[in-house]
Amino acid sequence: MPDGLIMLLEKGLRTRLSRTIDQNTPDTGSQVFPLGHDPVVCFSVLLIFTRVNAHRSPLAQRNTDWLEGRISTSCGDAVLIADDSESDIFFLLRAFAASHAKNPVYVVRSGAEAIQYLDGAGKFSNRTAYPLPKMVFLDLKMPTPDGFDVLRWKTQHLSLTRILWVAMSNFDTVKTINQAYACGATTFLTKPLDGEDIRHLIISFEEFWKIQHAANLVESDSSFGSRF
């Protein structure tokens, strides 16, 4: 479940409980907890987050395990994925594994994090640990700033003009595609992506990619397959 929806659920719960508390609290003679410290609110919010995290943690952990396991075998130019959906990240990482691309992959989960990473700011200031990518796979439908905002932002930074910008969306309407190109996308792909999508990108933009040699494909396939 996207973080924006979680925040919306929490906000709705807090508003409803706040009204309930206000309506049932006498003017005097009762102990009133501030909303942020009310035990009913805290327990309810904790319950929501526990259920959500229990549902999404295994997939998020599998994505993290794949990324960490790839560090020692990756080479070439960096790839940045900016997507707030763990399931879409999962399918994209599987597509990378199927394509035999060896490029190092980094993941951020919001438009704000994408801008921070590309700007080399905050926790991404160490360019050795977080290198400037040559390819960005950008989900267009993230909470604000969304992918369109990131594309508009990058046009103001000349150092980012040579990056391959792959806009991604579940909505492949003509309007969405045209807007992506108008904002500065290099190409557009419909989610979820698969290995064939990545192979087409490799053929079209081969100068960006580092491909596993044929002699190592069997070993590489079994290694990646075990993580998925």
N, C-alpha and C positions, 0 to 999 in steps of 0.2 A: 504494500500500500504506500503510495507516495507520501512524502513528509507533509506536503501541503494539505492533503486530506486528513492526516492525523491532527494537524494543527486546527483544522476546521472542526473536527469532532470534539477536540478538547475545548475550543472556544464555545461551542454550542452547549456542552455539558456545564461549563463554568457559569455561563449566562443563566441557564435554567436553574441550577442549584442556587445561584445568587438570589434570584427572584423568590425561590421557595424559602430560603433562609430569611430574606427581608420580610416576606408576608407572614411568617410564623414566629417572628421574634418580637416579643413585647418591647415597649419603649424602655422599660426599666426592669431590673430584677433578673435578667438572664445574661449568661455569659455568651458573648458573640465573638467568634473567631474571624479574623480577617480572611477574606475569601481564599487567598493563597495558602493559608495555614489551616483551613477548615478540614477536619479529619475525613468527612464524607467526600469532599472534593478531591483531596489528595488520594484517598483510596480508590475512587472511581477512575481518576486519571491514570493512576498506576495500573489499574486493571486493564484499561484500554491499551496502554503501551506494552504491558506484559503479553497480552493476546496478539498484538500486532507483531511484536518482535519474535514471539514464538513461531509465528507463521512465516516470517521472512528471513530469520537468522540462518537457517540451513542453506538457503540459496545464496545469501550474501557471503556466508563463510566459504562456500564452494568457489565463488568468484574470487574472493581474497586468496584462497589457497592456490588457485590457478595462476594468479598474478605473481604471487611470491615464488611459486615453483618455476616460473618462466625467467626469473631474473638471471640465473646462472647460465642460461642457454641463449639469451637474446643478444642481438647485435644489429647495427644499422641505425637508421634515424628513428626517433621516438614517435609514438602514436598516442594521442590523447583522446579518450572517450569522455564525453560530457553527457550524462544521461541520469535521470532521477529514478529510473525503473530497474530494479535488480534483475527482473526477468528478461528485459531487453538487453541489459549488459551481458547476461548469461548467454543468450543466443549469439550476440556479437562476438564474445570470446570463443564460443564454439566455432564460429565462422572463421576466426583467425587460425584456430587449431587445424581446421580442415584445409585451409589454403596453404599451409606450410610456411607462412610468413614468419620470419624470426625477429621482426622488429620489436623492441621493448614497448610495452603497453602500460599506460597510466590512466587512472580513472578518477574523475570528479563527478559529483552527484548533484550539481546545481549550476545555473548560469553564473551566479556570483563566484563560485569556486573556480569555474572555467576562466573567468576574467582574472581572478587572482593568480591562478597558475600561469596563464599566458603573460601576465605582467611581471611575473617573478616576485610577487609580493607576499608578505605574511609568512605562513608556514612553507610556502613554495619558493622562498628566496634563494635557496641553495640550488644552483643550476646543475651541480654535479648529481645531486639526488633527484632533481626534477628538471630534466633538460627541456629546452624549448622544442616542442614537437614540430615535425615536418608535415604531419597529417592530423587533422582534428575531425573526429566523428561526433557531430553535434545534433543532439535531439532538439527539435524546434519547439516542442510543446512542454517545456519545463515551466515551473512557476517563475514569475518575474524576478530577475531578468531572464527571459526565455532565450531560445536559440536565435531568434531574429534580432534580439537586443545585442547578443554577443557578436553577431555578424556586423551589425551597425557599428559597434564599438571598435571592432578590429580595423575598420577602414580608416580610423584616425591614427593608426600605428603602422608606420612604414615597415617595421621589422617583421610584421606578420603577413605581409602581402605575398610572400613566396610559399606560404603554407597551403597544402591541399585541404580545402574545406569541404567535407562531406556532410551535407545536410540530411537529416533523417526524420521521418515522421510516419505515423500510422495513417495519416491523411494525405493521399496522393492526388488531391484535386488540382486542377489547373491553377487555381488561385494560389494555393499553398506553394506549388512548385515555382511559379513565376515570382512570388514574393521572396522565396529563398534566393533565387538567382539575382533578383534586384538588390537584395541586401548584401550580396557578395559571395554566395556559395559557389564552389567550383563545380560541384555535381550534386545530384539529389538521389537518394535511395529510399525505398519504402521498407519500413520495419514490419516484422523482424527480418534481419539480414541472415543470409546463410553463406556457406563456403563459396558458392558460385558467384555471389555478389562481390566478394572480396577478390576472387580470381579475375573477374572482369575489371576491377579497379587496378589490379596488378598489370594486366595487359595494357590498359589505357594510360597508366601513369607508372610505368615500370621503374623509372629513375628514383622513385621514392621508397622502393621495397628491397628488403633483404630476404631471399628465399632459401629455404633449407635445401642442401644438396641431395640429389636422388639417393645416394648411398646411405643417408641417415634417415630416410623417410619412415622406414618401418619402426625404428627405435623411437623416433619423434611421435609418431601416431599413437603407439602404445602408451607412451608417457603422458600425453595430453588426454588420451581416452580414459586413463585411470582417474584423472582429476574430475572428469565430468560423469 
